[in-house]
């Protein structure tokens, strides 16, 4: 129970930072371009630094823990399921459907995942495989799809070059390389004079993303008339309920996880949608309302689902 309470406190911290962004927008602090500036700075600079700082300090065996199979299978399943449901019922445009798929599968592994892994699971390194999977696979694939759907052009050369245009992926790969070198040599090879400023810049990523998200709430009403309420509700259902169920089935029956490993996989699958999805929507100026509503509602419902999982599996 104390760990669960601590995790709920973590959700409260996130809410306060979002509220700070809303208040800043309410009083026009930063001017009309403040939200865009925060989004772009976090996308191109702060978030890559954060990924490098986290992954470079993780033992390489933790980054590639077998639980990555659970995270991959459950995320791929709900992302594909949303695309199928969209083709059958919602008929959203390609770019919006991609945002919906990302909303369904993308985990908030940083600013909520780390506190949950620390306070509920007792091991913050458990989110490392999710960071790798999302940044090295789902993010470049999703952003490539957004590039193609928004420009109307498909180029194999551009698809192959797309990962080189993703600062988050480059930061993640750099962190993995440093982690591997550290495992081989027995010591961390980046001197403090270089690592500390990278880490400091990375620390600004989460609050900037959260405050930009809070700014987006100014003058908007979630699930308002005219928004695709059915699609948004479907995203939240897929993310917060179906994904943990799939994670349990894969972890329990396919990989034979039990106890702490099983519990960790299911809890992490119940994390809300990551704010990065809104960042990507803003980057391409598509599905902004859809992304915002999905993130907000999944963040509200996720603590309830995690509490139920804690009650059932502990």
C-alpha positions as CSV (number, residue, x, y, z in Angstrom):
1,X,0.0,0.0,0.0
2,X,2.8,2.6,0.7
3,X,4.2,2.0,-2.7
4,X,0.9,2.4,-4.3
5,X,0.3,5.7,-2.5
6,X,3.7,6.9,-3.6
7,X,2.9,6.1,-7.2
8,X,-0.4,8.0,-6.9
9,X,1.7,10.9,-5.6
10,X,3.7,10.7,-8.7
11,X,0.6,11.2,-10.8
12,X,-0.2,14.2,-8.6
13,X,3.2,15.7,-9.4
14,X,2.6,15.3,-13.1
15,X,-0.8,17.0,-12.8
16,X,0.7,20.0,-11.0
17,X,3.2,20.6,-13.8
18,X,0.4,20.3,-16.4
19,X,-1.6,22.8,-14.4
20,X,1.4,25.2,-14.3
21,X,1.4,25.1,-18.1
22,X,-2.3,25.8,-18.2
23,X,-1.9,28.8,-15.8
24,X,1.0,30.2,-17.9
25,X,-1.2,30.0,-21.0
26,X,-4.2,31.5,-19.1
27,X,-2.1,34.6,-18.2
28,X,-0.3,34.6,-21.6
29,X,3.1,34.1,-20.0
30,X,5.6,33.5,-22.8
31,X,3.4,35.0,-25.5
32,X,1.4,33.2,-28.2
33,X,4.4,31.1,-29.4
34,X,5.4,29.7,-26.0
35,X,3.8,26.3,-26.6
36,X,5.4,25.8,-30.0
37,X,8.8,26.8,-28.6
38,X,8.6,24.4,-25.7
39,X,7.5,21.6,-28.0
40,X,10.3,22.1,-30.5
41,X,13.0,22.6,-28.0
42,X,12.0,19.4,-26.1
43,X,11.7,17.5,-29.4
44,X,15.1,18.5,-30.9
45,X,17.3,19.1,-27.8
46,X,16.0,18.2,-24.3
47,X,14.4,14.8,-25.0
48,X,17.5,13.3,-26.9
49,X,19.7,14.4,-24.0
50,X,17.3,12.8,-21.6
51,X,17.3,9.5,-23.5
52,X,21.1,9.5,-23.7
53,X,21.5,10.3,-20.0
54,X,19.1,7.5,-18.9
55,X,20.2,4.7,-21.2
56,X,24.0,5.4,-21.0
57,X,23.8,4.8,-17.3
58,X,21.8,1.6,-17.5
59,X,23.5,-1.8,-17.6
60,X,23.3,-3.2,-21.1
61,X,21.6,-6.4,-19.8
62,X,18.8,-4.3,-18.3
63,X,18.2,-2.4,-21.5
64,X,17.6,-5.7,-23.4
65,X,15.7,-7.6,-20.6
66,X,13.3,-10.3,-22.0
67,X,10.4,-8.1,-20.8
68,X,10.9,-6.1,-24.0
69,X,9.1,-9.0,-25.8
70,X,6.0,-8.4,-23.7
71,X,6.2,-4.6,-24.2
72,X,6.6,-5.1,-28.0
73,X,3.9,-7.7,-28.5
74,X,1.2,-5.8,-26.4
75,X,2.0,-2.5,-28.0
76,X,2.0,-3.8,-31.5
77,X,-1.3,-5.6,-30.9
78,X,-3.2,-2.6,-29.7
79,X,-1.7,-0.2,-32.3
80,X,-2.7,-2.6,-35.1
81,X,-6.1,-3.1,-33.5
82,X,-6.8,0.6,-33.6
83,X,-5.9,0.8,-37.3
84,X,-8.3,-2.1,-38.0
85,X,-11.1,-0.5,-35.9
86,X,-10.5,2.8,-37.7
87,X,-10.9,1.2,-41.1
88,X,-14.1,-0.5,-40.0
89,X,-15.8,2.3,-37.9
90,X,-14.1,5.6,-37.6
91,X,-12.7,6.3,-41.1
92,X,-10.2,8.9,-40.0
93,X,-7.6,10.3,-42.3
94,X,-4.3,8.5,-42.5
95,X,-2.3,11.0,-40.4
96,X,-5.0,11.1,-37.7
97,X,-5.2,7.3,-37.7
98,X,-1.5,7.1,-37.1
99,X,-1.8,9.5,-34.1
100,X,-4.6,7.2,-32.8
101,X,-2.4,4.2,-33.2
102,X,0.5,5.9,-31.3
103,X,-2.0,7.0,-28.7
104,X,-3.0,3.4,-28.2
105,X,0.5,1.9,-28.0
106,X,2.9,4.6,-26.7
107,X,3.7,4.3,-23.0
108,X,4.6,7.2,-20.8
109,X,7.8,5.5,-19.7
110,X,9.6,8.6,-18.5
111,X,7.8,11.0,-16.3
112,X,5.2,8.4,-15.0
113,X,6.9,5.2,-15.9
114,X,10.0,5.9,-13.8
115,X,8.1,6.9,-10.6
116,X,5.9,3.8,-11.0
117,X,8.8,1.5,-11.6
118,X,10.6,3.0,-8.6
119,X,7.8,3.2,-6.1
120,X,5.6,0.2,-7.1
121,X,8.1,-2.1,-8.7
122,X,11.2,-1.1,-6.8
123,X,13.4,-1.1,-9.9
124,X,13.5,2.0,-12.2
125,X,15.6,0.0,-14.7
126,X,12.5,-1.9,-15.7
127,X,11.4,0.9,-18.0
128,X,14.7,0.7,-20.0
129,X,13.5,-1.9,-22.4
130,X,10.4,0.2,-23.1
131,X,12.5,3.2,-23.8
132,X,14.6,1.3,-26.3
133,X,11.6,-0.3,-28.0
134,X,9.7,3.0,-28.4
135,X,12.6,5.2,-29.4
136,X,14.4,2.7,-31.7
137,X,11.3,1.1,-33.3
138,X,7.9,2.7,-32.8
139,X,9.0,6.3,-32.9
140,X,10.9,6.2,-36.2
141,X,8.2,4.0,-37.8
142,X,5.4,6.3,-36.6
143,X,7.2,9.5,-37.6
144,X,8.1,8.1,-41.0
145,X,4.4,7.2,-41.5
146,X,3.4,10.8,-40.5
147,X,6.0,12.2,-42.9
148,X,4.6,10.1,-45.8
149,X,0.9,10.8,-44.9
150,X,1.4,14.6,-44.5
151,X,3.6,15.1,-47.6
152,X,1.7,12.7,-49.9
153,X,5.0,11.2,-51.1
154,X,6.8,7.9,-50.5
155,X,10.5,7.6,-51.0
156,X,12.4,4.5,-50.0
157,X,15.5,6.7,-49.7
158,X,13.7,9.0,-47.3
159,X,12.3,6.1,-45.3
160,X,15.8,4.7,-44.9
161,X,17.1,8.1,-43.9
162,X,14.2,8.8,-41.5
163,X,15.9,7.4,-38.4
164,X,18.8,9.9,-39.0
165,X,16.2,12.7,-38.7
166,X,14.9,11.6,-35.3
167,X,16.8,13.2,-32.5
168,X,15.2,11.0,-29.9
169,X,16.4,7.9,-31.6
170,X,19.9,9.3,-32.1
171,X,20.1,10.1,-28.4
172,X,18.9,6.6,-27.5
173,X,21.4,4.8,-29.8
174,X,24.2,7.0,-28.3
175,X,23.2,5.9,-24.8
176,X,23.1,2.2,-25.7
177,X,26.5,2.5,-27.3
178,X,28.0,4.1,-24.2
179,X,26.3,1.5,-22.0
180,X,27.8,-1.3,-24.1
181,X,31.3,0.3,-23.9
182,X,30.9,0.6,-20.2
183,X,30.0,-3.1,-19.9
184,X,33.1,-4.0,-22.0
185,X,35.6,-1.7,-20.2
186,X,34.2,-1.9,-16.7
187,X,33.8,1.9,-16.3
188,X,31.7,4.8,-17.6
189,X,33.6,6.4,-20.4
190,X,31.9,9.8,-20.6
191,X,33.6,12.4,-18.3
192,X,31.4,14.3,-15.9
193,X,32.3,17.6,-17.6
194,X,30.4,16.3,-20.6
195,X,27.7,14.1,-19.0
196,X,26.5,16.7,-16.4
197,X,25.4,19.4,-18.9
198,X,23.8,16.7,-21.1
199,X,21.9,15.4,-18.0
200,X,20.9,19.0,-17.0
201,X,19.5,19.7,-20.4
202,X,17.7,16.3,-20.4
203,X,16.1,17.1,-17.0
204,X,14.2,20.0,-18.7
205,X,12.5,17.7,-21.3
206,X,9.7,16.3,-19.1
207,X,8.6,19.6,-17.5
208,X,8.6,21.3,-20.9
209,X,6.6,18.6,-22.6
210,X,4.1,18.6,-19.7
211,X,3.8,22.4,-19.6
212,X,3.3,22.5,-23.4
213,X,0.6,19.9,-22.9
214,X,-1.0,22.1,-20.2
215,X,-0.9,25.1,-22.4
216,X,-2.8,23.2,-25.1
217,X,-5.7,22.7,-22.6
218,X,-6.3,26.5,-22.5
219,X,-9.5,27.3,-24.3
220,X,-10.3,23.6,-25.1
221,X,-12.8,21.1,-23.8
222,X,-11.9,17.4,-23.8
223,X,-14.3,15.2,-25.8
224,X,-16.1,18.4,-27.0
225,X,-18.8,18.2,-29.6
226,X,-17.2,17.8,-33.0
227,X,-14.3,15.7,-31.8
228,X,-14.2,12.0,-32.5
229,X,-15.4,10.8,-29.1
230,X,-15.8,7.2,-30.1
231,X,-12.2,7.0,-31.4
232,X,-10.9,8.7,-28.3
233,X,-12.8,6.4,-26.0
234,X,-11.5,3.4,-28.0
235,X,-7.9,4.7,-27.7
236,X,-8.2,4.9,-23.9
237,X,-9.8,1.5,-23.7
238,X,-7.0,-0.1,-25.8
239,X,-4.3,1.7,-23.9
240,X,-5.4,1.3,-20.3
241,X,-7.3,-2.0,-20.3
242,X,-6.6,-4.2,-23.4
243,X,-2.8,-3.6,-23.4
244,X,-2.3,-4.8,-19.8
245,X,-4.5,-7.9,-20.5
246,X,-2.4,-8.7,-23.6
247,X,0.8,-8.1,-21.6
248,X,-0.4,-10.5,-18.9
249,X,-1.3,-13.2,-21.4
250,X,2.1,-12.9,-23.2
251,X,4.1,-12.7,-20.0
252,X,2.3,-15.6,-18.2
253,X,1.7,-18.1,-20.9
254,X,4.4,-17.4,-23.5
255,X,7.4,-16.4,-21.4
256,X,6.5,-18.1,-18.2
257,X,6.9,-15.0,-16.0
258,X,5.7,-15.2,-12.4
259,X,5.8,-13.0,-9.3
260,X,7.6,-9.7,-9.6
261,X,8.4,-10.1,-13.3
262,X,4.8,-10.7,-14.3
263,X,3.6,-7.9,-12.0
264,X,6.1,-5.5,-13.5
265,X,5.1,-6.3,-17.1
266,X,1.4,-5.8,-16.5
267,X,1.8,-2.6,-14.4
268,X,4.1,-1.0,-17.0
269,X,1.6,-1.9,-19.8
270,X,-1.1,0.0,-17.9
271,X,0.9,3.3,-18.0
272,X,-0.9,6.1,-19.7
273,X,-0.1,7.4,-23.2
274,X,3.1,9.3,-23.3
275,X,3.0,13.1,-23.8
276,X,5.5,12.6,-26.6
277,X,2.5,11.6,-28.8
278,X,1.2,15.1,-28.5
279,X,4.7,16.4,-29.2
280,X,4.7,14.4,-32.5
281,X,1.2,15.6,-33.4
282,X,2.3,19.2,-32.8
283,X,5.4,18.6,-34.9
284,X,3.3,17.6,-37.9
285,X,0.2,19.7,-37.0
286,X,-2.2,16.7,-37.2
287,X,-4.6,15.2,-34.8
288,X,-3.8,17.7,-32.0
289,X,-7.2,17.5,-30.3
290,X,-7.3,13.7,-30.7
291,X,-3.8,13.3,-29.2
292,X,-4.5,15.7,-26.3
293,X,-7.8,14.1,-25.4
294,X,-6.4,10.6,-25.5
295,X,-3.4,11.5,-23.4
296,X,-5.5,13.4,-20.8
297,X,-8.1,10.7,-20.4
298,X,-5.6,7.8,-20.3
299,X,-3.6,9.7,-17.6
300,X,-6.8,10.1,-15.5
301,X,-7.8,6.5,-15.8
302,X,-4.4,4.9,-15.6
303,X,-4.0,5.2,-11.7
304,X,-7.3,3.4,-11.3
305,X,-6.2,0.5,-13.5
306,X,-2.8,0.3,-11.8
307,X,-4.5,0.2,-8.4
308,X,-6.7,-2.7,-9.6
309,X,-3.7,-4.6,-11.0
310,X,-1.9,-4.1,-7.7
311,X,-4.9,-5.5,-5.8
312,X,-5.2,-8.5,-8.1
313,X,-1.6,-9.5,-8.6
314,X,-0.1,-8.7,-5.1
